[in-house]
Amino acid sequence: MSRFTLPRDIYFGEGSLAELKNLKGKKAILVVGGGSMKRFGFLDQAVNYLKEAGMEVELFEGVEPDPSVETVMRGAEAMRKFQPDWIVSMGGGSPIDAAKAMWIFYEYPEFTFQEAVIPFNLPELRQKARFVAIPSTSGTATEVTAFSVITDYKLRIKYPLADFNITPDIAIVDPKLAETMPQQLTAHTGMDALTHAIEAYVAGLHSDFSDPLALHAIDMIYDNLTKSYAGDNQARAQMHIAQCLAGMAFSNALLGIVHSLAHKTGAIFHIPHGCANAIYLPYVIEFNSKVCADRFAKIARMLNLKGETDLELTKALVASIKKMNLQLDIPLTLKEYGVTESDFTENLNYIAENAVADACTGSNPRPTSVEEMKMILASIYYGTKV
């Protein structure tokens, strides 16, 4: 038996933020990040809509990029004091991921972070609150997923929390929020979305439910990402939908070692998550093509790439991704990104071992050992063929 889980309601299109005024409840805590939602007026809109719904509203502001365990625990404590029946988070993936994790420890104060990182090990949520996610970036799709990524800075490890319990109850996908993204963030989040869709299409739990979402997301991203990067707001609106479709696919099909590597190198080399995914994706496709070239070829045919055999089409897909990275001003290797050879060599074993242990590795289509992970990392660093 398999499972396919989505938010109960997804509101999308311009003006959908106003759906907040239709929530039924007494108290809402609004979790946000570094201030962009306030600067562009969306935070005030959200607060006013929640008050129009008759709720008392409290803010938890300042969630950092790559949210820490400490931030999560502070937020959970604030929730326990305020006792909200709605948790609303808006912004990029970081505040939404942080709010998901806060939700766990709000409802279960005695639960530990060490228990939470065990995949699909959470107790039943919604004992105290329900959850609304409102993304302002077009990449993570955390508004529709069963995942949250939290960083333990002491251990220098990003942990993906995975459990259908933390799939939001409501997602509000309003493209007006995405129009505020700077150009580099547009590139990185867009390639994050592409990685989600491609990994979901070949992941261990892909199904007839997830495959159409993944393929359509890939098609939309190829049509719209570079135009969105150039400032086309219609393309940005399409990207906001595409990343959400990719999220619905990977939340159920799961991911692979592009994300395992991005999680484990992100905390060491401080590479933005989407940028890391963009760099690593072509190399991982080469590695995985030994077992699923037919599926990569299907993607390539949909995109009208040239090739006669599955392997030729897979090579064409790899080349097209590298070309898109160049169009988006994304490096093609870790060395080009700026990681020094000494830093890379010093951390190689640690990264490879932790990447193999990452929650995403088990759903990669090709089993991956520590030695193979090191080999892939070396190719990514130097730009050599896997």
N, C-alpha and C positions, 0 to 999 in steps of 0.2 A: 504494500500500500504506500502511496505517495501523498504529499500534502502541497497545497498551493494557498498561500495566505497573503492578503492585501489589507490596507486600511478599509474600514467599513464604508467610508465616504471619501472621495477625492473631488474637490472643487477646483476647477481650472478655468483659465481665461482671465482677461483683464477685468479688474474689479472684484475678483473672487475673495479678496481679503475681507470684504464686508460681511462674509458669512459668519465671522466671529460674533456679530451681534445677535445671531440666532441660537447661540449656545444656551443651554439650560444649566444653571448652577449658581452657587453662592460666592465662591472665591476662585480667582485665577492667579497663578504666578506666571510671569512672563520672563523667560530666560533669553538673554541676548548676548552678543559678543562685544566687539571693540568700539562700537559707536556709529557705524555707517547707517544702521536702521534709524537711529535718532537723527543724524545729520540730514537724511533725505525725507524725514517726516513720517516714515512708515511706523515707527514705534508709537508716536502720538496717535496715529490712526487706529492702531491695534488696541491701545489702551482705551480710546474713546468708544470703539465698537464693543469691547468687553463691558465697559460701564453701561453702555446702552442696553446690553443684555441683562443688566441688573446685578452685576458682580462687583465685589470688592477686588481691587487689583494691586498686586505687589510686584516690583521688578527685582530680578537678579541679573545684574549687568556685569560686563567685563570678562566674560569667558574668553580665554586666550586661544589662539590657534593651537591645534594639537592639545586639547584640554587634558589637564593633569588629574591624577587620582585625588589630589588635595582639593582642587576646585570642585570636583564631583561631591566630595564629602561636605564641603562648605555649603554647597547648594542643597544637599539633602537635609542638612541641619536647618537651613532657612525654611525649607518646606515643612519640616516637622513643627517649627514654631508657628507658621502661618496656617497650616492645615488646608491647602487648596483642594478643591475637587476637580479642577482643571489645571493641567500643566500645559502651557503654550510656549513654544520656542520658535523664534524666527531669526533668520540670518543664514550664514553659511553652514557647512556641515559640522563645524566645531561646536557652536552653541546647541544645536539640535542633538548631536551625539552626547554632549555633556548632560543635557536635560534628561535624555533617556536613562543614562546611568544614575543620575540623581533620583529619578523616579523609583528605581530599585531600592535604594537605601532609605528613601522616604518611607516607603511602605514596609520595609523589613530592616530596621536599624541594626539588628544583630547579624545580618548577613554580611559576609566579608568579601572584599574585592577578589581574594584568591578563589573563593567559591564562584564568583560571578564570571570569571574568565573561562571557566569550564563550559564548553559549548552546550547549549540547550539544557542548562542546569538551573534556571531561575525558578523561584517559586511563583505561584499564580499572582499576576499583578491585577490592577483595577479594584483593589480592596478599598482604596481611598480616593483615587483620582483617575481620570482619563487624560489622553494626550493629544495635542494638536501640534503639527509641525508645518512650518511655513518657510520654504527655502528661498534664499535670495541669490543663490549661485546655481549654475546649471551643470552639476557634476555628480555630487555624492549620492543624490537621490535618497538620502537618509529619511526623508519624509514618508517613504513607502517601504522601508526595509526593516529586517529583523536584526540589524547590526548597529553597533556603536563602537567607535575606536577611541580608546583612552590611553594616554601615555603615562608610564611609570618612569619619571625622569631619573630616579635613583638607579634603576637598573638599565636605563637607556633602551627601553623596549616599548613599542606600541602594541597594545593588546586589543584585538577585535572581540568585543562581546557579541555573542550570537545566540539569539533566542526569539522565537516567534512572539513571546510575551511583549517585547519592546517594539513591535510593529505599531506605529501610531494608530489611533482610532480615526483621526481625520487628517488628511493632507490638503493644504491649500496651496495651489500652484499658480500664483499670480505673476505673469510675465513682467509687470511693471517693476517689481523688486529686482529682477535680473538686469534691467537696463542700467543699473548703477554700477555694474561690475567694471573694474579697470581692464585694459586690454590683456595684460599678462594673466590675470585671473580667469578671463574668458577662455584663453588658450588652455590653461592647465585643467580647469574644470571640464572643459569640453573633451579633452583627451582622457580624463578620468571616466567620463561617461562612455566613451568609445571602448575603453578597456573593460568596463563592466559588461557591456553588451557582447563583446567578442568572447570574453572568458565565460560568461553565462551560456553562450551557445555551444561551447565544448565541455563545460563542467560536468562533473559526475552525476548530478541530479537534473540535468536538462531534460525537458519533457515536451510533449505536444502543447502544453500550456505556456511554457516559458519561451520556446523557440520562436514563435511569431513575434513576440514582444522584442526579443533580442535582435532579430533580423530587421524589423521595421525601425528600431532605434538606430542601428548601424546605417541604414539607408538615409534616414533623416539627418544624422550627424555628418555624413559625407556631403549631403546637399547643403548644409547650413553652417557648419562650424567656421570655415574660413570667412564666410560673409559676416557671421556674427562677430568674429575677431576684428573685421574691418569696420564695425560699428553699425551694421544693418539691424535695426530693431525688430523688423519682421522675422529675420533669421534668428535673432535672440529669443523671440517668443517660441519659435519652432524648436530651438535647442532646449528650452525649458521643459517642453513636453517630451522631447526625445530622451533627455536624461532620466526623466521619471519612468518612462517605459523600460529603459535599461535597468533601472532600480528594481522594478517589479519582476523583471526576469532574473536578475542575479540574487535577489533576496530568497528566491525559491530554488533556483538551479545551483546556487552557490558560485564561488569564484575559483581562482587558481593561484599559481605561484608568482604571477606578476604582482599580485597584492601581497603575498607573503614577503616578497623581497622589498616592496615599497614600505610595508610596515616596519621591517627590521632595519632598513637603511635610513628611513626617514628620521628615526630617533638618534642615529649615529652621525649622519652627514648633514642633517637638517635640510633635506631636499623637500620642497612642497610635494604633497602626495600625488597630485595630478601630474606634475612634471616627472616624478619618478616613474609613474605608470607609463607615461608616454615614451620615456627612454627605454624601458625594459620590455615593453610589449613586443616589438619585432623579434627580439632574441628568444623570448619565451615561445612565440609562435613557431620559430625554427625548431626549438627543442621538442615541442609537443607535436609537430607535424609527423613525427615518426609513428604516432598512433591515431591521429585524427585529421590527416591531410584532406580527407574527403569533405569534412565539415568546413575547413578553411576554404577549400575550393568552392564550396557552395556560396559562401560569402562573396568570394571574388567574382563568381559568375553573376550574382545579383548586382554587383557594382560595375559590371561590364568590363572587367579587367581582362587582359590578354593572357592566354595560355592554353595548351592542348591537354596536358595531364594535370592530375591533382597537385603534384609537386610544383609544376610550372605556375599554376594558379596561386598556390600558396606563396611562392616567391614573389609573384606580382602583388599579392596582398601586403607582404612585408615591405616591398619597395614603396607602395602607395602610402603606408603609414609613415615611413621615414620621410617621404616627400612632404606629407602634411606637417610633420614636426618642423621641418625646415621653413615651411610657409608660416608657422606659428612662432618662429624664433625659439624653438626648443632644441637643446643640444641632442646629439645622437649617441653620446657615450658619457659615462661617469667622469672620465678624464677631461672631456670637453666641458662638463659642468663645473669643474674646478676642484674635484676631490684629488688630493695629492696621492702619489703612488705609495708613499710611506704610510699615510693614513689608511689607504685602501688595504694594503698588505697586513697592517697591524690588526685590523678589524675583520678580516676575511673569514676566519674560522668562527668567530663569535656570531657574525651575521648569518653565515650558512647554517650553523647549528640551530639558531633561533628561527630562521626561516623554515626549516624542515618541521619544526615544532609548531609553527603558526597554524591557526585554525583553518586557513584557506588552502593549505597544502593537501589535505586529505581529499579534496574534491577536484584537484588538478587531474586532467585526463591521463597524464603519464606519471607513475610513481617516481619520486625524486629523492635521491640519497643526498647526504651531506657533500660527498665528493662531486656529485653532479651539480649541486647548487653552487659549489665553488667554481666549477667549470663555467657555468652560465654567467656568474658574476665576473669572471675574468674576461669573458667575451664582451659583456656589457661595459667593462672598464676600458678595454683597449679597442673595442669596435671590430672584433674579429668574428667570423662566422661560428655559430654554435656547432 
